[in-house]
């Protein structure tokens, strides 16, 4: 089931300045120490890694975090040293912080390679299976990209309902939606956008897509950490809501209000919708 209610609840509970408990505070490490391990990979990460780091930071400062006591993130990797995390993993420690930190070392350290990146992807999948929603957000994106690659290679005009490619795409789509629901339920706007666009483009659920996109926009406006990360999705969502909003029961005035958000958002202002 799509997490429409969960998206709404998460957005309404969000805060522009999330509370940080003492246990959520990371150790102090120097910029030199970080650069010695990660080089410039943190300054110019790949888009999916950039989103993963954003999700990790947001989960870390969430008041409802299930993993608050875990030592997840770059500061812990640097402070404890990568060797310590490798040792924990090799001795059988499969806790979420070990899986995620090992994944980050494999994917964004200056010693990364294509093979280590693939290892990191698999470690994040395992972390997602343990309920860590930032890993679910990353894993969902991976499944969606794989499905798109299959579609690009084969082409819709050559698909048959029972073809291996068609079945593979359906499976990847199902897995992606399962992971998207988890991170959308946590209030992560990028996942809400993906679900919303997916439904809005469907033949039978465009109205549901509009509702999910409305929640995604609220999530975005209620936390300024999203600016610079979801701008393209935000602008596209506003256009979709304006185009499909009438069939979803939105008045012309409400649709115009959404369009009015574009100028304010582009200026970096915080706005709210009276809904």
C-alpha positions in Angstrom: 0.0 0.0 0.0 1.3 3.5 -0.8 2.2 5.5 2.2 0.0 8.6 1.5 -1.1 9.0 5.1 2.4 8.4 6.3 3.7 11.1 3.9 1.2 13.5 5.3 2.1 12.7 8.9 5.8 13.0 8.3 5.5 16.3 6.6 3.3 17.8 9.3 5.7 16.7 12.0 8.8 18.0 10.2 10.7 21.0 11.6 12.9 23.6 9.8 15.5 23.1 12.6 15.3 19.4 13.8 16.2 18.8 17.4 19.6 17.1 18.0 20.1 15.0 21.1 23.5 14.6 22.7 23.7 11.0 21.3 23.2 12.4 17.8 26.3 14.6 18.0 29.2 13.3 15.9 32.8 13.5 17.0 35.0 16.4 16.0 37.3 15.6 13.1 39.4 18.0 11.1 38.9 18.9 7.5 42.4 17.6 6.8 41.6 14.2 8.3 38.4 14.0 6.2 40.2 15.0 3.0 43.0 12.5 3.7 40.5 9.7 3.5 37.9 11.0 1.0 39.9 13.4 -1.1 37.5 15.6 -3.1 34.8 12.9 -3.3 32.7 14.5 -0.6 32.8 17.9 -2.4 31.8 16.5 -5.7 30.0 13.2 -5.0 27.8 11.4 -7.6 24.2 12.5 -7.4 23.0 9.2 -5.8 25.7 9.4 -3.2 25.0 13.1 -2.5 21.4 12.1 -1.8 22.5 9.3 0.4 24.6 11.6 2.5 21.7 14.0 2.8 19.4 11.2 3.9 22.0 10.0 6.5 22.2 13.5 8.0 18.4 13.9 8.1 17.9 10.5 9.7 20.7 11.3 12.2 18.9 14.4 13.5 15.3 13.0 13.4 13.6 12.9 16.7 12.1 9.5 15.8 15.3 7.9 14.7 15.6 4.1 15.4 19.3 4.3 14.9 20.3 7.2 17.1 22.8 5.2 19.1 24.5 3.9 15.9 27.8 5.5 14.9 26.8 6.2 11.3 28.5 8.7 9.0 31.7 10.3 7.8 32.8 11.7 11.2 32.6 8.3 12.8 34.5 6.7 9.9 37.3 9.2 10.3 37.4 9.2 14.1 37.3 5.4 14.5 39.5 4.9 11.4 38.4 2.8 8.3 40.5 0.0 9.6 38.4 -0.4 12.7 35.2 -0.6 10.7 36.8 -3.2 8.3 37.9 -5.2 11.3 34.3 -5.1 12.8 32.9 -6.3 9.5 35.4 -9.1 9.0 34.8 -10.4 12.5 31.1 -10.8 11.8 29.6 -7.5 12.9 26.7 -6.8 10.6 25.1 -4.0 12.6 23.6 -1.1 10.6 26.5 1.3 11.4 29.1 -1.2 10.3 27.2 -1.9 7.0 26.6 1.8 6.2 30.1 3.0 7.1 31.7 0.2 5.2 29.6 1.1 2.2 30.7 4.8 2.4 34.3 3.7 2.6 33.8 1.5 -0.5 31.9 4.1 -2.4 33.5 7.5 -1.7 37.0 7.1 -0.2 39.7 8.2 -2.5 40.7 4.6 -2.9 37.3 3.6 -4.4 37.0 1.6 -7.6 34.2 0.2 -9.7 34.5 -3.1 -7.8 34.5 -1.5 -4.4 31.5 0.7 -5.4 29.5 -2.4 -6.2 30.4 -3.9 -2.8 29.1 -0.7 -1.2 25.8 -0.9 -3.1 25.3 -4.4 -1.8 26.1 -3.4 1.8 23.5 -0.6 1.6 21.0 -3.2 0.4 21.7 -5.2 3.5 21.3 -2.1 5.7 18.0 -1.4 4.0 16.8 -4.9 4.8 17.5 -4.0 8.5 15.1 -1.0 8.3 17.6 1.8 7.7 15.5 4.1 5.4 18.4 6.2 4.0 19.8 2.9 2.6 16.3 2.2 1.2 16.3 5.5 -0.6 19.6 4.7 -2.2 18.5 1.1 -3.1 15.3 2.3 -4.6 17.1 4.6 -6.9 19.4 1.8 -7.9 16.5 -0.4 -8.8 14.8 2.3 -10.8 18.0 3.0 -12.8 18.4 -0.7 -13.5 14.8 -0.9 -14.8 15.3 2.2 -17.0 18.5 0.7 -18.4 16.6 -2.5 -19.4 13.8 -0.4 -21.0 16.4 1.6 -23.0 18.1 -1.5 -24.3 15.0 -3.4 -25.3 12.5 -0.7 -26.2 8.8 -0.8 -25.3 7.8 -1.8 -28.8 9.6 -5.1 -28.4 8.2 -6.1 -25.1 5.9 -9.0 -24.5 4.1 -9.6 -21.2 5.8 -12.9 -20.6 9.3 -11.8 -21.8 12.3 -12.2 -19.4 13.0 -8.4 -19.7 9.4 -7.5 -18.9 9.3 -9.7 -15.8 12.7 -8.3 -14.7 11.4 -4.7 -15.1 8.3 -5.5 -13.1 10.3 -7.1 -10.3 12.7 -4.1 -10.1 9.7 -1.8 -10.1 8.1 -3.7 -7.2 11.3 -3.7 -5.2 11.9 0.0 -5.8 8.4 0.9 -4.7 8.8 -1.1 -1.5 11.9 0.8 -0.6 10.4 4.1 -1.7 7.5 3.6 0.6 9.9 3.2 3.5 11.8 6.4 3.0 8.7 8.3 2.0 7.1 7.2 5.3 10.1 8.7 7.1 9.3 12.0 5.4 12.2 12.0 2.9 11.1 14.3 0.1 13.1 12.7 -2.7 11.3 9.4 -2.2 8.0 11.2 -2.0 8.7 12.9 -5.3 9.6 9.6 -7.0 6.3 8.0 -5.8 4.3 11.0 -6.8 5.7 11.2 -10.3 5.3 7.5 -10.7 1.6 7.6 -9.9 1.0 10.9 -11.7 2.3 9.3 -14.9 0.2 6.1 -14.4 -3.0 5.5 -16.3 -5.2 4.8 -13.2 -3.7 6.7 -10.2 -2.8 10.3 -11.3 -4.9 11.8 -8.5 -3.0 9.9 -5.9 0.2 11.1 -7.6 -0.9 14.7 -7.1 -1.6 14.1 -3.4 1.8 12.5 -2.8 3.5 15.4 -4.7 1.7 17.9 -2.5 3.2 16.2 0.6 6.6 16.2 -1.0 6.4 19.9 -1.6 5.4 20.4 2.1 8.3 18.3 3.2 10.7 20.4 1.0 9.4 23.7 2.3 9.6 22.7 5.9 13.3 21.9 5.9 15.8 24.2 4.1 18.4 21.4 3.9 16.5 20.2 0.8 17.3 23.3 -1.2 19.9 22.6 -3.9 19.1 18.9 -3.8 15.5 18.6 -4.9 15.1 21.8 -6.9 14.3 20.1 -10.2 11.8 17.8 -8.6 10.2 20.7 -6.8 9.7 22.7 -10.0 8.4 19.7 -11.9 6.0 18.7 -9.1 4.5 22.2 -9.1 3.9 21.9 -12.8 2.3 18.5 -12.5 0.0 19.7 -9.6 -1.0 22.6 -11.7 -1.7 20.5 -14.8 -3.5 17.6 -13.0 -4.8 19.4 -10.0 -8.2 20.2 -11.4 -9.0 16.6 -11.9 -7.8 15.9 -8.3 -10.3 18.4 -6.9 -8.0 21.4 -6.5 -9.5 24.8 -7.1 -8.0 27.2 -9.6 -6.9 29.5 -6.7 -5.1 26.6 -5.0 -3.3 25.6 -8.2 -2.2 29.2 -8.7 -0.9 29.2 -5.2 1.4 26.4 -6.1 2.6 28.2 -9.1 3.3 31.1 -6.8 5.7 29.0 -4.8 8.2 28.8 -7.6 9.4 32.4 -7.4 9.7 32.3 -3.6 11.5 28.9 -3.6 14.0 30.1 -6.2 14.9 33.0 -3.9 15.5 30.5 -1.0 12.5 31.7 1.0 10.5 29.5 3.4 6.8 29.4 2.6 3.8 27.3 3.8 0.6 26.3 2.2 -2.7 26.9 3.9 -4.1 23.4 3.3 
